Amino acid sequence: MPALTKARLDDDEERVTRAQRLLIGLGAALVHTPFDTATHDQLRAFLTDDAPGVLASLKVLQQRPEPELRARIAELAGHSLLPSGGVA
């Protein structure tokens, strides 16, 4: 059986993915304990320090043409996407 090679995220993909995970966690924490000052401090720090870089990375990713995005998704997922949205 051939060895599987795991594709790595590039810097922009990594930055956006980490931010998404953080923000989902902070959102859940705010729903669970809406007045937790530590959660508010984490969100404020993200918005002040990290958000500009994340938004710049997101813009880079959004500017990729569809064929490049499909190829990248296929590389990361380990299979090809059909034009109709199916999997090959």
Buried (B, 14 or more C-beta within 10 A) or exposed (E): EEEEEEEEEEEBBEBBEBBEEBBEEBEEBBEEEEEEEEBBEBBEEBEEEBBEBBEEBBEBBEEEEEEEEBBBEBEEEEEEBEEEEEEE
